[in-house]
Structures are given as structure tokens and as C-alpha cells.
Amino acid sequence: MSFHEGQPVLRGGAPLGTAAAALILIHGRGASAEDIYALGEEVARGSPGVALLAPQAAGNAWYPQRFLAPLPLNEPQLSSALGVIGDLAAEAARSGPGFERVVLLGFSQGACLALEFAARNARRYGGVAALSGALIGPPGAPRGLEGGLSGTPVYLGCGDRDAHIPLASVEESAGILERHGARVTLSIFPGMGHTVNAAEMEAARRLVRDLAPGA
């Protein structure tokens, strides 16, 4: 039984074949591709050479349980979701921008998925922006990660009052990704809950502008 394969993908911005960079946008639980696409348009504003791709999760959720649940409890949906992101990243790489110019951006469940994909498929990416998210799995879960992220810039932004994403999980993820070769920027915002703020948006814009400067 397939889950997310065959779901719609919102596409816009520059055509992949001529794009300077590709921005893969991953929505959160209960949200939609349209929601995260609108955020992506804001991030890419002023960078006309960016292709935007926003896949839709079946049933508006990439996996059924919390991200802290034992990994088998989120299967097979999790593997299906990772496969969708992998297919889009590979399409972008083949079409011209290359993996080193692909940026993964997600919020909440989408942020968790972006980080998990990058960790399991380690290579040099253009960047990862995880807004209110962490690596998937219980705290301290063993990770047989192969390869290295080779200096990939990774931005982790989260509030210290986020009811869904424990601060300890974000900090643990930052350490794992750094040891895996990423250049991690960790921004914790006092008093902020489960949302996105202007500083996080600007951090994501910087990742994109570094790859596709404005005209």
C-alpha cells in the first residue's frame, strides 16, 4: 500500500532546468502544501532563480505518531515520506541545480522530516532550515548514519515554550548533525511557542540568497 507517492506537488518559481537553486518545502501535520508554499514564496522573494517544490502528504500528515515515538510506530508512512523527499531532491539535482544547491525547508513535522532525510542521506546540500523540529526518534536513539553532510549549512530555530518540540531534542539534533559534518546554527527564542518568527524567516532567506542572489 502506498501512502505519499502520487500525491500532488506544488511547483513554481524558476524552471528546474534553469534554476540556480531548488527549495523543497515540507509542511507540518494538519497543514498542506499550499500553506508551506506561501511561506516558501516569502523566503524566495528577491531571488528569482529559485525553483519551489512543495509535496502534499496523504491525509495531511507525513507519519502518524509523534516524532519522539519509536521509529517502527511511524512506519511505513515515514519511509514513504522520506522517499517522496528523496525523489524531489534527485529530480532537482538531475535537472540542473545539483544537490549542493537544494535547500530543504520544513515546519514542525515537516522540519523533523527535512532533518531526518538529510541525516539519512548525508551529502553536501545547499542547506536545511528546520523551523520547530528535530531528528525523528526517541531521545538517545542509536543512529547508524553513513557519509557526511560535508559542511551543509543547517539552521535550527525553535521556541523554548514549544509544546510539541522539546528543547532537549533540538539541542541533541544540533549535536548529532554537527558531528555528522553540518555547519549548524541553533537559534532558541525565549517565550516563543510553536510558530515561525521573522528571525527564522530571515535565516532561511540567507540560505537561499547565498545560492541564488537577487537580480
N, CA and C of each residue as an Amber inpcrd file, in Angstrom:
protein
   645
   0.8460000  -1.2010000   0.0000000   0.0000000   0.0000000   0.0000000
   0.8810000   1.2500000   0.0000000   0.6530000   2.1550000  -0.9520000
   1.4160000   3.3880000  -0.9920000   0.7470000   4.4320000  -0.1070000
   1.5150000   5.3680000   0.3840000   0.9720000   6.4360000   1.2130000
   1.1150000   7.7760000   0.5000000   2.3280000   8.2960000   0.4320000
   2.5060000   9.6510000  -0.0810000   2.8890000   9.6990000  -1.5590000
   3.3160000   8.5780000  -2.1150000   3.6600000   8.5540000  -3.5370000
   2.4030000   8.8640000  -4.3590000   2.5760000   9.6980000  -5.3560000
   1.4460000  10.0410000  -6.2160000   0.6230000  11.2150000  -5.7340000
   0.9270000  11.7490000  -4.5470000   0.2350000  12.9490000  -4.0770000
   0.7210000  14.1640000  -4.8760000  -0.0860000  15.2310000  -4.9020000
   0.3130000  16.4000000  -5.7010000   1.5760000  17.0750000  -5.1610000
   2.2900000  17.7220000  -6.0570000   3.4460000  18.5450000  -5.7040000
   3.2160000  19.9300000  -6.3050000   3.1540000  20.9460000  -5.4550000
   3.0400000  22.3160000  -5.9510000   4.3940000  22.7570000  -6.4680000
   4.4010000  23.3370000  -7.6420000   5.6560000  23.7660000  -8.2670000
   5.5100000  25.2040000  -8.7330000   6.6220000  25.9310000  -8.6180000
   6.6100000  27.3100000  -9.0800000   8.0040000  27.8880000  -9.0550000
   8.0680000  29.1900000  -9.2350000   9.3660000  29.8380000  -9.2910000
  10.0580000  29.5450000 -10.6070000  11.3770000  29.5120000 -10.5900000
  12.1520000  29.2640000 -11.8020000  12.0140000  27.8110000 -12.2390000
  12.0250000  27.5340000 -13.5390000  12.0290000  26.1410000 -14.0040000
  13.2830000  25.4290000 -13.5060000  13.1270000  24.1630000 -13.1400000
  14.2710000  23.4220000 -12.5970000  15.4670000  23.4130000 -13.5480000
  15.2030000  23.3290000 -14.8260000  16.2900000  23.2320000 -15.7820000
  17.1870000  24.4550000 -15.8460000  16.6530000  25.6110000 -15.4220000
  17.4450000  26.8460000 -15.4720000  17.6240000  27.4620000 -14.0910000
  17.1110000  26.8300000 -13.0530000  17.1490000  27.4030000 -11.7060000
  18.5590000  27.4030000 -11.1340000  18.8670000  28.4370000 -10.3600000
  20.1340000  28.4920000  -9.6350000  20.0750000  27.6570000  -8.3640000
  18.8640000  27.4330000  -7.8490000  18.6840000  26.6470000  -6.6280000
  17.2560000  26.1170000  -6.5920000  17.0590000  25.0630000  -5.8170000
  15.7290000  24.4850000  -5.6330000  15.3990000  24.4750000  -4.1440000
  14.1950000  24.8930000  -3.8080000  13.7250000  24.9510000  -2.4190000
  12.5990000  23.9420000  -2.2630000  12.8680000  22.8830000  -1.5060000
  11.8540000  21.8550000  -1.2340000  11.1920000  22.1900000   0.0910000
   9.8860000  22.3790000   0.0550000   9.1120000  22.8880000   1.1870000
   8.2420000  21.7700000   1.7600000   8.3750000  21.5030000   3.0550000
   7.7210000  20.3440000   3.6640000   6.7960000  20.8170000   4.7800000
   5.5100000  20.6160000   4.5830000   4.5090000  21.1380000   5.5220000
   4.4180000  20.3000000   6.7890000   3.7430000  20.8560000   7.7830000
   3.5720000  20.1810000   9.0630000   2.2950000  19.3640000   9.1370000
   2.1280000  18.6770000  10.2650000   0.9370000  17.8560000  10.4820000
  -0.3170000  18.7370000  10.4700000  -1.3130000  18.2860000   9.7140000
  -2.5690000  19.0110000   9.6420000  -2.5520000  20.1940000   8.6950000
  -1.4180000  20.4970000   8.1200000  -1.3070000  21.6090000   7.1760000
  -1.2870000  21.0580000   5.7510000  -0.8880000  21.8920000   4.8110000
  -0.9440000  21.4860000   3.4030000   0.2380000  22.0510000   2.6370000
   0.3960000  21.5330000   1.4310000   1.4260000  22.0590000   0.5420000
   1.2000000  23.5370000   0.2690000  -0.0600000  23.9420000   0.1460000
  -0.3640000  25.3560000  -0.1090000   0.1480000  26.2480000   1.0160000
  -0.0120000  25.7770000   2.2620000   0.4370000  26.5670000   3.4110000
   1.9440000  26.8220000   3.3530000   2.7130000  25.7640000   3.1970000
   4.1670000  25.9060000   3.2330000   4.6800000  26.5610000   1.9480000
   3.9570000  26.4060000   0.8520000   4.3580000  27.0630000  -0.3930000
   4.3200000  28.5800000  -0.2300000   3.2830000  29.0740000   0.4460000
   3.1790000  30.5200000   0.6810000   4.3650000  31.0150000   1.5010000
   4.7830000  30.2400000   2.4880000   5.9690000  30.5980000   3.2740000
   7.2110000  30.5810000   2.3830000   7.2930000  29.5780000   1.5160000
   8.4350000  29.4880000   0.6090000   8.5250000  30.6690000  -0.3370000
   7.3840000  31.1600000  -0.8020000   7.3960000  32.3390000  -1.6660000
   8.0010000  33.5410000  -0.9550000   7.6820000  33.6690000   0.3440000
   8.2650000  34.7600000   1.1270000   9.7720000  34.5820000   1.2700000
  10.2000000  33.3550000   1.5280000  11.6270000  33.0790000   1.6850000
  12.3790000  33.3700000   0.3870000  11.7910000  33.0260000  -0.7400000
  12.4660000  33.1740000  -2.0290000  12.2640000  34.5440000  -2.6660000
  11.5070000  35.4060000  -2.0090000  11.2610000  36.7300000  -2.5840000
  12.5850000  37.4600000  -2.7820000  12.7670000  38.0130000  -3.9730000
  14.0090000  38.6940000  -4.2880000  15.0760000  37.7770000  -4.8650000
  14.7910000  36.5010000  -4.9380000  15.7230000  35.5330000  -5.5390000
  15.0000000  34.8300000  -6.6830000  14.9410000  35.4500000  -7.8610000
  14.1160000  34.9210000  -8.9520000  14.5980000  33.5950000  -9.5200000
  15.8250000  33.1880000  -9.2160000  16.3430000  31.9490000  -9.7910000
  16.0650000  30.7130000  -8.9720000  15.0640000  30.7570000  -8.0980000
  14.7810000  29.6340000  -7.2020000  13.5400000  28.8730000  -7.6720000
  13.6750000  27.5580000  -7.8160000  12.5270000  26.6870000  -8.0870000
  11.9100000  26.2730000  -6.7530000  10.5850000  26.2880000  -6.6680000
   9.8700000  25.9140000  -5.4500000   9.1240000  24.6000000  -5.6830000
   9.2840000  23.6610000  -4.7490000   8.5830000  22.3780000  -4.8290000
   8.0130000  22.0570000  -3.4490000   6.7080000  21.8660000  -3.3810000
   6.0410000  21.6030000  -2.1020000   5.1600000  20.3640000  -2.2340000
   5.6280000  19.2150000  -1.7500000   4.8240000  17.9920000  -1.8250000
   3.7030000  17.9880000  -0.7830000   2.6390000  17.2830000  -1.0980000
   1.4960000  17.1330000  -0.2030000   1.5040000  15.7500000   0.4430000
   1.3440000  15.7130000   1.7510000   1.2430000  14.4390000   2.4550000
  -0.1690000  13.8860000   2.3530000  -0.2890000  12.5830000   2.2050000
  -1.5980000  11.9380000   2.2410000  -2.2150000  12.1570000   3.6180000
  -3.4600000  12.6270000   3.6390000  -4.1240000  12.8550000   4.9160000
  -3.5150000  13.9780000   5.7230000  -2.7090000  14.8150000   5.0890000
  -2.0930000  15.9860000   5.7220000  -1.1390000  15.6520000   6.8690000
  -0.6040000  14.4420000   6.8860000   0.3820000  14.0600000   7.9040000
   1.3890000  13.1090000   7.2750000   2.6660000  13.3540000   7.5550000
   3.7190000  12.5310000   6.9680000   3.9070000  11.2130000   7.6920000
   3.6130000  11.1950000   8.9800000   3.6920000   9.9580000   9.7790000
   2.7120000  10.0870000  10.9390000   2.2240000   8.9630000  11.4900000
   1.0650000   9.0060000  12.3760000   1.3330000   9.4120000  13.8210000
   2.4630000   9.0150000  14.3870000   2.7390000   9.2660000  15.7980000
   3.6140000  10.5100000  15.9680000   3.8900000  10.8680000  17.2310000
   4.8170000  11.9690000  17.4900000   6.2050000  11.6250000  16.9630000
   6.9970000  12.6430000  16.7290000   8.3450000  12.3850000  16.2040000
   9.2210000  11.6770000  17.2240000   8.8620000  11.7210000  18.5020000
   9.6370000  11.0700000  19.5590000   9.2950000   9.5910000  19.7310000
   8.2860000   9.1160000  19.0370000   7.8750000   7.7160000  19.1700000
   8.9620000   6.7910000  18.6140000   9.0150000   5.5440000  19.0980000
   9.9240000   4.5690000  18.4800000   9.7030000   4.5240000  16.9720000
  10.7760000   4.4680000  16.2190000  10.6870000   4.5730000  14.7600000
   9.6980000   3.5960000  14.1240000   9.6320000   2.3210000  14.5700000
   8.7010000   1.3990000  13.9190000   7.2390000   1.8460000  13.9970000
   6.8860000   2.6430000  14.9990000   5.4990000   3.0840000  15.1340000
   5.1090000   4.1160000  14.0740000   6.0860000   4.7030000  13.4340000
   5.7890000   5.6710000  12.3750000   5.9870000   5.0950000  10.9740000
   6.1790000   3.7790000  10.9170000   6.2960000   3.1050000   9.6280000
   4.9740000   2.4260000   9.2520000   4.7370000   2.2350000   7.9450000
   5.6220000   2.5410000   6.7920000   5.4840000   3.9620000   6.2520000
   4.6570000   4.7790000   6.9100000   4.4410000   6.1330000   6.3940000
   5.7220000   6.9560000   6.3520000   6.5720000   6.8020000   7.3760000
   7.8010000   7.5880000   7.4210000   8.7000000   7.2710000   6.2350000
   8.8940000   6.0040000   5.9450000   9.7330000   5.6350000   4.7990000
   9.1490000   6.1510000   3.4930000   7.8280000   6.1290000   3.3810000
   7.1710000   6.6580000   2.1930000   7.4400000   8.1590000   2.0620000
   7.3450000   8.8800000   3.1780000   7.5930000  10.3270000   3.1650000
   9.0340000  10.6290000   2.7830000   9.9690000   9.8960000   3.3520000
  11.3820000  10.0960000   3.0180000  11.6350000   9.8170000   1.5380000
  10.9260000   8.8210000   0.9990000  11.0640000   8.5160000  -0.4170000
  10.5900000   9.6470000  -1.3040000   9.4980000  10.3040000  -0.9210000
   8.9870000  11.4380000  -1.7010000  10.0000000  12.5730000  -1.7200000
  10.5690000  12.8960000  -0.5530000  11.5580000  13.9590000  -0.4990000
  12.7870000  13.5720000  -1.3130000  13.1940000  12.3150000  -1.2160000
  14.3450000  11.8540000  -1.9800000  14.1380000  11.9640000  -3.4750000
  12.9340000  11.6310000  -3.9280000  12.6460000  11.7230000  -5.3600000
  12.7090000  13.1730000  -5.8430000  12.1710000  14.1030000  -5.0430000
  12.1990000  15.5090000  -5.4500000  13.6210000  16.0580000  -5.4490000
  14.4020000  15.6940000  -4.4230000  15.7910000  16.1560000  -4.3780000
  16.5780000  15.6190000  -5.5720000  16.3660000  14.3520000  -5.9040000
  17.0590000  13.7560000  -7.0440000  16.6240000  14.4080000  -8.3550000
  15.3400000  14.7190000  -8.4860000  14.8480000  15.3890000  -9.6850000
  15.5190000  16.7490000  -9.8480000  15.6120000  17.4990000  -8.7490000
  16.2530000  18.8080000  -8.7990000  17.7230000  18.6740000  -9.1710000
  18.3970000  17.6970000  -8.5840000  19.8200000  17.5100000  -8.8720000
  20.0460000  17.1470000 -10.3350000  19.1890000  16.2800000 -10.8730000
  19.3270000  15.8640000 -12.2720000  19.0450000  17.0070000 -13.2340000
  18.1180000  17.8720000 -12.8350000  17.6220000  18.8970000 -13.7590000
  18.5400000  20.1000000 -13.8790000  19.5350000  20.1980000 -13.0260000
  20.4620000  21.3080000 -13.1680000  21.0520000  21.8470000 -11.8900000
  20.2240000  22.2160000 -10.8740000  20.8200000  22.8280000  -9.6870000
  21.8400000  21.9510000  -8.9660000  21.6310000  20.6450000  -8.9260000
  22.5410000  19.7610000  -8.1990000  22.2050000  19.7330000  -6.7140000
  22.5750000  18.6370000  -6.0430000  22.2610000  18.5000000  -4.6240000
  22.8330000  19.6480000  -3.8000000  24.0010000  20.1470000  -4.2100000
  24.6490000  21.1970000  -3.4240000  23.9180000  22.5320000  -3.5290000
  22.8410000  22.5790000  -4.3320000  22.0390000  23.7930000  -4.4580000
  20.5630000  23.5000000  -4.1430000  20.3300000  22.4100000  -3.4560000
  18.9860000  22.0700000  -2.9880000  18.8720000  22.4520000  -1.5140000
  17.8640000  23.2310000  -1.1890000  17.5890000  23.6200000   0.1960000
  16.2990000  22.9350000   0.6440000  16.3580000  22.2810000   1.8020000
  15.1830000  21.6560000   2.4050000  14.6750000  22.5710000   3.5070000
  13.4090000  22.9250000   3.4490000  12.8170000  23.7830000   4.4780000
  11.5250000  23.1540000   4.9640000  11.4010000  22.9980000   6.2720000
  10.1750000  22.4290000   6.8190000   9.7910000  23.0800000   8.1340000
   8.5090000  23.0010000   8.4420000   7.9890000  23.4710000   9.7270000
   7.3430000  22.3070000  10.4660000   7.6510000  22.1870000  11.7640000
   7.0310000  21.2040000  12.6400000   7.3070000  19.7850000  12.1390000
   6.2830000  19.0120000  11.8190000   6.5250000  17.6680000  11.3060000
   7.3720000  17.7170000  10.0430000   7.1790000  18.7360000   9.2320000
   7.9890000  18.9000000   8.0370000   9.4400000  19.2050000   8.3380000
   9.6930000  19.9420000   9.4320000  11.0670000  20.2150000   9.8500000
  11.7460000  18.9330000  10.3080000  11.0140000  18.1200000  11.0600000
  11.5560000  16.8270000  11.5010000  11.9160000  15.9650000  10.2970000
  11.0320000  15.9510000   9.3030000  11.2630000  15.1310000   8.1130000
  12.4620000  15.6470000   7.3190000  12.6070000  16.9710000   7.2090000
  13.7420000  17.5370000   6.4860000  15.0620000  17.1290000   7.1330000
  15.1340000  17.2170000   8.4670000  16.3530000  16.8450000   9.1750000
  16.6410000  15.3520000   9.0510000  15.5930000  14.5510000   9.1970000
  15.7780000  13.1020000   9.1280000  16.2420000  12.6830000   7.7420000
  15.6690000  13.3140000   6.7010000  16.0900000  12.9800000   5.3440000
  17.5620000  13.3180000   5.1420000  17.9600000  14.5290000   5.5600000
  19.3490000  14.9430000   5.3610000  20.3140000  14.0320000   6.1210000
  19.9380000  13.6380000   7.3400000  20.8130000  12.7790000   8.1360000
  20.9500000  11.3880000   7.5290000  19.8480000  10.8510000   7.0110000
  19.8900000   9.5000000   6.4400000  20.4830000   9.4710000   5.0410000
  20.5140000  10.6240000   4.3830000  21.0180000  10.7080000   3.0100000
  22.1030000  11.7860000   2.9580000  23.1130000  11.5980000   3.7880000
  24.1030000  12.6470000   4.0080000  24.9500000  12.9070000   2.7710000
  25.0540000  14.1740000   2.4240000  25.8880000  14.6780000   1.3390000
  25.9070000  16.1930000   1.4990000  26.5440000  16.8900000   0.6040000
  26.5230000  18.3540000   0.6570000  25.2410000  18.8540000   0.0090000
  24.3840000  19.4620000   0.8130000  23.1770000  20.1230000   0.3140000
  23.3770000  21.6340000   0.3520000  22.5160000  22.3350000  -0.3480000
  22.5650000  23.7900000  -0.2800000  22.2330000  24.3120000   1.1020000
  21.3960000  23.6010000   1.8090000  21.0580000  23.9940000   3.1690000
  19.8300000  23.2540000   3.6590000  19.6380000  23.2960000   4.9690000
  18.4430000  22.7590000   5.6140000  17.9710000  23.7950000   6.6210000
  16.7080000  24.1760000   6.5400000  16.1020000  25.0800000   7.5090000
  14.9760000  24.3270000   8.2050000  15.1910000  24.0110000   9.4740000
  14.2120000  23.2520000  10.2590000  13.6040000  24.1910000  11.2900000
  12.3610000  24.5700000  11.0770000  11.6660000  25.5090000  11.9450000
  10.7470000  24.7220000  12.8690000  11.0950000  24.6840000  14.1450000
  10.3430000  23.9280000  15.1510000  10.3470000  22.4420000  14.8260000
  11.5270000  21.8510000  14.8160000  11.6430000  20.4250000  14.5290000
  12.9420000  19.8530000  15.0400000  13.0570000  18.5270000  14.9980000
  14.2470000  17.8090000  15.4460000  14.3020000  16.4820000  14.7080000
  15.4260000  15.7870000  14.8340000  15.5350000  14.4540000  14.2540000
  14.4700000  13.5320000  14.8310000  14.0370000  12.5700000  14.0360000
  12.9280000  11.6940000  14.4060000  13.4360000  10.5000000  15.2090000
  12.7170000  10.1860000  16.2830000  13.0640000   9.0390000  17.1150000
  13.2030000   9.4430000  18.5760000  13.2100000   8.4630000  19.4840000
  13.3120000   8.7560000  20.9160000  14.6500000   9.3930000  21.2730000
  14.7080000  10.1320000  22.3740000  15.9810000  10.7020000  22.8130000
  17.0450000   9.6140000  22.9830000  18.2380000   9.9010000  22.4970000
  19.3320000   8.9520000  22.6470000  19.2830000   7.7570000  21.7330000
  18.3660000   7.7550000  20.7730000  18.2560000   6.6120000  19.8580000
  19.5570000   6.4430000  19.0800000  20.0640000   5.1990000  18.9570000
  21.2930000   4.9800000  18.1800000  21.0510000   5.2970000  16.7100000
  22.0390000   5.8990000  16.0820000  21.8910000   6.3130000  14.6840000
  23.0860000   5.8120000  13.8880000  22.8390000   4.8820000  13.0050000
  23.8920000   4.3630000  12.1470000  24.0110000   5.1890000  10.8950000
  24.3980000   6.4420000  11.0530000  24.4580000   7.3470000   9.9200000
  25.7150000   7.1000000   9.1050000  25.5630000   7.1300000   7.8060000
  26.6820000   6.9060000   6.9030000  26.9530000   8.1690000   6.0980000
  28.2230000   8.3600000   5.7720000  28.5780000   9.5340000   4.9900000
  28.6090000  10.7680000   5.8640000  28.8170000  11.9180000   5.2310000
  28.9000000  13.1710000   5.9600000  28.1640000  14.2720000   5.2310000
  27.7210000  15.2710000   5.9930000  26.9960000  16.3930000   5.4100000
  27.9360000  17.4410000   4.8180000  29.2270000  17.2560000   5.0010000
  30.2590000  17.9840000   4.2440000  30.0880000  19.4980000   4.2710000
  29.7840000  20.0400000   5.4380000  29.6710000  21.4860000   5.5560000
  28.3200000  22.0540000   5.1880000  27.3140000  21.2200000   4.9800000
  25.9580000  21.7140000   4.6970000  25.5040000  22.6680000   5.8010000
  25.0640000  23.8820000   5.4490000  24.5430000  24.7820000   6.4740000
  23.1540000  24.3220000   6.9330000  23.0080000  24.1370000   8.2320000
  21.7370000  23.6900000   8.8130000  21.2930000  24.7230000   9.8410000
  20.0870000  25.2420000   9.6630000  19.5110000  26.2020000  10.6080000
  18.4080000  25.5200000  11.4020000  18.5470000  25.5640000  12.7260000
  17.5330000  25.0320000  13.6290000  16.9640000  26.1900000  14.4360000
  15.6930000  26.4780000  14.2570000  15.0400000  27.5420000  15.0090000
  13.8560000  26.9860000  15.7790000  13.7360000  27.3520000  17.0750000
  12.6380000  26.8170000  17.8940000  12.4330000  27.7250000  19.1070000
  11.2140000  27.7570000  19.6160000  10.9260000  28.4670000  20.8430000
  11.1780000  27.5920000  22.0540000  11.4710000  28.2230000  23.1820000
  11.7110000  27.4330000  24.3900000  10.4170000  27.0740000  25.1140000
   9.2930000  27.4990000  24.5580000   7.9910000  27.1210000  25.1220000
   7.1470000  26.3630000  24.0940000   7.8040000  25.6970000  23.1950000
   7.1130000  24.9180000  22.1660000   6.5430000  23.6550000  22.8050000
   5.2320000  23.5330000  22.7880000   4.5760000  22.3890000  23.4380000
   4.7630000  21.0940000  22.6730000   5.2000000  21.1620000  21.4200000
   5.3220000  19.9670000  20.5830000   6.7620000  19.4960000  20.4040000
   7.7140000  20.4140000  20.5130000   9.1130000  20.0960000  20.2270000
   9.9500000  20.4030000  21.4730000  10.3400000  19.3940000  22.2440000
  11.1650000  19.6410000  23.4280000  12.5130000  20.2550000  23.0490000
  12.9190000  21.2590000  23.8060000  14.1890000  21.9220000  23.5460000
  15.3580000  20.9410000  23.5600000  15.3030000  19.9590000  24.4650000
  16.3930000  18.9830000  24.5540000  16.5530000  18.2040000  23.2530000
  15.4580000  17.9340000  22.5650000  15.5350000  17.2030000  21.2940000
  16.1920000  18.0510000  20.2100000  15.8890000  19.3400000  20.2080000
  16.5060000  20.2380000  19.2270000  18.0060000  20.3190000  19.4780000
  18.3860000  20.4520000  20.7440000  19.8080000  20.5440000  21.0790000
  20.5400000  19.2410000  20.7650000  19.9020000  18.1070000  21.0590000
  20.5100000  16.8150000  20.7250000  20.7080000  16.6930000  19.2170000
  19.7210000  17.1200000  18.4480000  19.8150000  17.0530000  16.9890000
  20.9510000  17.9270000  16.4710000  21.1000000  19.1150000  17.0460000
  22.1840000  20.0040000  16.6240000  23.5360000  19.3310000  16.8200000
  23.7070000  18.6720000  17.9570000  24.9690000  17.9820000  18.2140000
  25.2220000  16.8390000  17.2540000  24.1880000  16.0470000  16.9840000
  24.3420000  14.9200000  16.0530000  24.7230000  15.4170000  14.6650000
  24.0350000  16.4590000  14.1980000  24.2940000  16.9620000  12.8530000
  25.6790000  17.5920000  12.7520000  26.1190000  18.2750000  13.8020000
  27.4740000  18.8240000  13.7970000  28.5150000  17.7150000  13.7080000
  28.3120000  16.6700000  14.4870000  29.2600000  15.5460000  14.4320000
  29.2220000  14.8590000  13.0780000  28.1270000  15.0490000  12.3560000
  27.9630000  14.4450000  11.0390000  28.4410000  15.3710000   9.9220000
  29.0640000  16.4940000  10.2940000  29.6950000  17.3510000   9.2950000
  28.9210000  18.5840000   8.8870000  27.7710000  18.8440000   9.5070000
  26.9900000  20.0290000   9.1590000  27.5390000  21.2640000   9.8740000
  27.3180000  22.4230000   9.2740000  27.5700000  23.7070000   9.9370000
  26.2440000  24.1840000  10.5170000  26.0620000  23.9750000  11.7950000
  24.7640000  24.1740000  12.4250000  24.6730000  25.5430000  13.0870000
  23.5660000  26.2280000  12.8230000  23.1920000  27.4310000  13.5590000
  21.9390000  27.1040000  14.3550000  22.0220000  27.2360000  15.6660000
  20.9080000  26.9100000  16.5630000  20.3900000  28.1990000  17.1820000
  19.1240000  28.5110000  16.9230000  18.5010000  29.7120000  17.4810000
  17.3150000  29.3080000  18.3470000  17.4140000  29.5780000  19.6460000
  16.3250000  29.2930000  20.5770000  15.7230000  30.6300000  21.0140000
  14.4140000  30.7630000  20.8620000  13.7450000  32.0320000  21.1140000
  12.9570000  31.9800000  22.4160000  13.3680000  32.7680000  23.4190000
  12.6910000  32.7610000  24.7160000  11.2330000  33.1940000  24.6000000
  10.3630000  32.4140000  25.2410000   8.9530000  32.7620000  25.2980000
   8.1410000  32.4020000  24.0690000   8.7880000  31.8720000  23.0090000
   8.0670000  31.5610000  21.7710000   7.5200000  30.1420000  21.8060000
   6.3140000  29.9760000  21.3060000   5.6980000  28.6650000  21.2070000
   5.9220000  28.0400000  19.8380000   4.9060000  27.3130000  19.3820000
   5.0250000  26.5340000  18.1410000   4.6170000  27.4000000  16.9580000
   5.5540000  28.2060000  16.4910000   5.2700000  29.1330000  15.4010000
   6.5680000  29.4970000  14.6970000   6.4660000  30.3730000  13.7150000
   7.6310000  30.8510000  12.9710000   7.7270000  32.3510000  13.1620000
   8.9340000  32.8560000  13.4450000   9.0710000  34.2970000  13.6240000
   9.9150000  34.9180000  12.5130000  10.0550000  36.2390000  12.5640000
  10.7380000  36.9700000  11.4970000  12.2210000  36.6040000  11.4190000
  12.8410000  36.3470000  12.5630000  14.2660000  35.9920000  12.5520000
  14.4940000  34.6630000  11.8430000  13.5960000  33.7070000  12.0460000
  13.7160000  32.4140000  11.3630000  13.5250000  32.5750000   9.8600000
  12.5690000  33.4020000   9.4790000  12.3520000  33.6430000   8.0530000
  13.5940000  34.2630000   7.4110000  14.2150000  35.1950000   8.1090000
  15.4040000  35.8370000   7.5590000  16.5600000  34.8530000   7.4520000
  16.6840000  33.9540000   8.4320000  17.7320000  32.9380000   8.3610000
  17.5380000  32.0350000   7.1500000  16.2900000  31.6650000   6.8780000
  16.0060000  30.8410000   5.7050000  16.2960000  31.6160000   4.4180000
  15.9590000  32.9080000   4.4040000  16.2500000  33.7280000   3.2240000
  17.7490000  33.7690000   2.9410000  18.5530000  33.8650000   3.9920000
  20.0050000  33.9230000   3.8000000  20.5210000  32.6460000   3.1480000
  19.9680000  31.4930000   3.5650000  20.3810000  30.2400000   2.9390000
  20.1120000  30.2790000   1.4360000  18.9380000  30.7830000   1.0700000
  18.5590000  30.8270000  -0.3450000  19.3710000  31.8710000  -1.0950000
  19.5460000  33.0520000  -0.5010000  20.2820000  34.1180000  -1.1860000
  21.7280000  33.7540000  -1.4330000  22.3010000  32.9460000  -0.5580000
  23.6880000  32.5150000  -0.7670000  23.8300000  31.6790000  -2.0490000
  22.7430000  31.0160000  -2.4350000  22.7780000  30.1720000  -3.6200000
  22.2240000  30.8540000  -4.8540000  21.2660000  31.7490000  -4.6460000
  20.5920000  32.4290000  -5.7620000  20.4330000  33.8940000  -5.4220000
  21.5180000  34.6800000  -5.5630000  21.4320000  36.0980000  -5.2390000
  20.3770000  36.7930000  -6.0760000  19.8110000  37.8560000  -5.5410000
  18.7740000  38.6030000  -6.2500000  19.3050000  39.2500000  -7.4980000
  18.3630000  39.5270000  -8.3930000  18.7370000  40.1550000  -9.6740000
  19.2090000  41.5840000  -9.4550000
